[in-house]
Amino acid sequence: MQPTGRRPKRRRRVLIGLLIALVVLVILAVVAFIVGDRIFRSAAESQIEQSVSQSLPKGVTGKVRATVGGGSALIQYLHGSFDDVTLVSDGLQVAGAPATATVHVAGLPVHGGPIGSATARFTIGQAAFAKVPALRDVGASTPRLGDGTVSTTLSRTFLGIPLKVAVVLKPSLAGQTVHLRPTSATLTAGPATIPATAIVQQLLPNGVSLCAASYLPRGVEVTGVGVREREAVVGLAARGIDLQTLGTARTGSCG
């Protein structure tokens, strides 16, 4: 007969062995989940990139890079939406001008449909503003973007004499309308150049107004406008829009 003291020792060894096996299995399961989640996250990001790149609005070309943030991408998917998605532009062009964009989306549905909310920051080269109707309508030349200012030239004829008025305008945002107010002007008539701020106040008593919403899909709002050397910076926000229908969505209005 075996001593009874050996049986508890054997049991302890068996229990220890089982515990070690369980710990190893748990570790392997966690590693497998993490690796699998990373693979799934990468696949989800690729799908988002393809979907958004194919749905860009008219006049906008390029691609985006997507990053799915938050916790487990797989669990987010099973819940029906991704909590935090960041889109960064890659080779973006707007109306033929180079642009950059960063978009943050909260609540992006995995099977399409309205998002929760989104914010964006766009930087657009001045070439995109070469044919702005509001400036063309007042006889202004292609705008030049500077440090907080927009410069243009008004062409007029007075008593058969061609006149050119170089105008410096300052942009501001009111609702969805961008206002360009003249701050200074210079009149050129032949070889003479004289200050003409009073004259431009007569030519543009209300400045120039641009309806920013008319250039954007309905539901997208402008939250900020700024200009710097040769480019404009625009802030945007939206709620409840479908990113997959941006390319066909009707534009907004300021009325």
Buried (B, 14 or more C-beta within 10 A) or exposed (E): EEEEEEEEEEEEEEEEEEEEEEEEEEEEEEEEEEEEBEEBBEEBBEEBBEBBBEBBBEEBBBBBBBBBBEEBBBEBBEEEBBBBBBBBBEEBBBBEBBBBBBBBBBBBBBEEBBBBEBBBBBBBBBBBBBEBEBBEEBEBBBBBBBEEBBBBBBEBEEEEEEBBBBBBBBBEBEEBBBBBBBEBBBBBBEEEEEEBBEBBEEBBEEBBBBBBBBBBBEBBBBBEBBBEEEBBBBBBBBBEBBBBEBEEBEBBEBE
